[in-house]
Amino acid sequence: MTLFKRFSKSLYSPKHIASFRFESIGKTITYIFFLSFIMFLPAFWPSFVYIFTNADWAADKVKELFPFISIHRNQPVNEAIFLLTVLFFYYLFLSFTLFLKTTSFALIALILVLFLKKRGEYRHLFRMAAYSLTLPLCIMAAADISSLTFLHTYWFDWLLVLSMVLFSTHYLPPAMQ
């Protein structure tokens, strides 16, 4: 199954998320980097516009995203190089946090599997947790792009991921007696 088909299926189908546990770990890692890119887009777009057009709204958004960057209109080349470096490390940071989040939810899924008396290995649960991040991540990225904020964003995100993991574990086979 292609990356985009897996992406679309994991937006709404816990049954498909459970079936993705048989995908190779390489496909899962690629998928996590793809999700990192989706999270990266709200920071990339204004930075890209600022570098190439020097627009005021983009400069304000870059200042908001990266407050440690001082923007001076007389050094566009130096700022562009520095901003591209910051964006690269920001993408690496997002990737690291998604891997950490996937690991955390895989451990939670391992506890759920034991509690629900289902059969699942950690490697399968890691893959399921990675695909369970899709819907909450898209909601958060869309809210970020549209500059919407709401209370308890992180609780909402974690609760949505947890519910996707829980619904997906129901499609696992029962544990051996």
C-alpha positions in Angstrom: 0.0 0.0 0.0 1.4 3.4 -0.9 2.2 6.1 1.7 -0.7 8.2 0.8 -3.2 5.3 1.0 -1.8 4.4 4.4 -2.2 8.1 5.4 -5.8 8.3 4.2 -6.8 5.0 5.8 -5.2 5.8 9.1 -7.2 9.1 9.3 -10.4 7.2 10.0 -10.0 3.4 10.2 -8.8 1.7 13.3 -9.2 -1.6 11.5 -6.6 -0.6 8.9 -4.3 0.8 11.6 -4.4 -2.7 13.2 -3.6 -4.3 9.9 -0.6 -1.9 9.4 1.1 -3.7 12.2 2.4 -6.2 9.6 4.1 -3.4 7.5 7.9 -3.4 7.6 9.6 -1.2 10.2 11.2 0.8 7.3 7.8 1.8 6.0 6.7 2.8 9.5 9.8 5.0 10.0 9.3 6.6 6.6 5.7 7.3 7.7 6.8 8.9 10.9 9.2 11.2 8.9 6.2 12.0 6.6 4.1 13.0 9.6 7.0 15.1 10.8 6.9 16.9 7.5 3.2 17.6 7.9 3.9 19.1 11.3 6.8 21.0 9.8 4.6 22.7 7.1 3.2 25.5 9.4 6.7 26.7 10.2 8.1 26.1 6.7 5.6 28.1 4.7 6.0 31.5 6.4 9.8 31.0 6.5 9.9 30.2 2.8 7.8 33.3 2.0 10.0 35.4 4.2 13.2 34.2 2.6 12.0 34.8 -0.9 9.6 37.8 -0.7 10.6 39.4 2.6 6.8 39.9 3.4 5.9 41.6 6.6 3.3 39.0 7.7 5.9 36.3 7.1 8.5 38.1 9.1 6.0 38.5 12.0 5.1 34.8 11.8 8.8 33.8 11.8 9.4 36.0 14.8 6.5 34.3 16.5 7.7 30.8 15.7 11.3 31.3 16.4 11.6 34.2 18.9 15.4 33.7 19.3 15.9 34.9 15.7 16.4 38.6 15.2 15.2 39.8 11.8 17.1 42.6 10.2 16.1 43.8 6.7 19.7 44.6 5.7 21.2 41.1 5.9 18.8 38.9 3.9 21.4 36.3 2.8 22.8 35.7 6.3 19.3 35.5 7.7 18.2 33.1 5.0 21.1 30.7 5.7 20.5 30.9 9.5 16.8 30.4 9.1 17.3 27.4 6.8 19.6 25.9 9.4 17.0 26.5 12.1 14.3 24.9 10.0 16.5 21.8 9.4 17.0 21.4 13.2 13.4 22.1 13.8 12.4 19.3 11.5 14.9 16.9 13.3 13.4 18.0 16.6 9.8 17.3 15.4 10.9 13.9 14.1 12.5 13.1 17.4 9.4 14.1 19.4 7.2 12.0 17.1 9.4 8.9 17.6 9.3 9.6 21.4 5.5 10.0 21.3 5.2 6.8 19.2 7.3 4.9 21.7 5.2 6.2 24.6 2.0 5.2 23.0 3.3 1.8 22.1 4.1 1.2 25.8 0.6 2.3 26.7 -0.8 0.0 24.0 1.3 -2.8 25.5 -0.5 -2.3 28.8 -3.9 -2.1 27.0 -3.2 -5.3 25.2 -2.4 -7.1 28.5 -5.5 -5.6 30.1 -7.8 -6.5 27.2 -6.2 -10.0 26.9 -5.2 -9.4 23.2 -2.2 -10.7 21.4 0.4 -8.2 20.4 4.1 -7.7 20.4 5.8 -4.4 21.1 7.0 -4.1 17.5 3.5 -4.4 16.2 2.2 -1.9 18.8 4.9 0.6 17.8 3.6 0.5 14.2 0.0 0.8 15.3 0.9 3.8 17.5 2.7 5.5 14.6 -0.4 5.2 12.4 -2.6 6.3 15.3 -0.9 9.7 15.4 -2.3 10.7 12.0 -5.7 12.1 12.8 -4.6 14.1 15.9 -1.6 15.4 14.0 -3.6 16.6 11.0 -6.1 18.3 13.3 -3.3 20.1 15.2 -1.5 21.1 12.0 -4.7 22.5 10.5 -5.4 24.4 13.7 -1.8 25.7 13.6 -2.0 26.8 9.9 -5.3 28.6 10.5 -3.9 30.2 13.7 -6.7 28.6 15.8 -5.9 28.0 19.4 -8.0 26.1 22.0 -7.6 25.1 25.6 -5.9 21.9 26.6 -4.5 21.2 23.1 -2.1 18.6 24.4 -4.7 16.8 26.4 -7.0 16.7 23.3 -4.1 15.4 21.2 -3.1 12.7 23.6 -6.7 11.6 24.3 -7.3 11.3 20.6 -4.2 9.3 20.0 -5.1 7.1 22.9 -8.6 6.5 21.6 -7.2 5.5 18.2 -4.8 3.1 19.8 -7.6 1.7 22.0 -10.0 1.2 19.0 -7.2 -0.4 17.0 -6.3 -2.9 19.7 -9.9 -4.2 19.5 -9.0 -5.6 16.1 -6.1 -7.7 17.5 -6.6 -11.4 17.9 -7.3 -12.7 21.4 -4.4 -13.9 23.6 -3.6 -17.6 23.7 -5.0 -19.3 26.8 
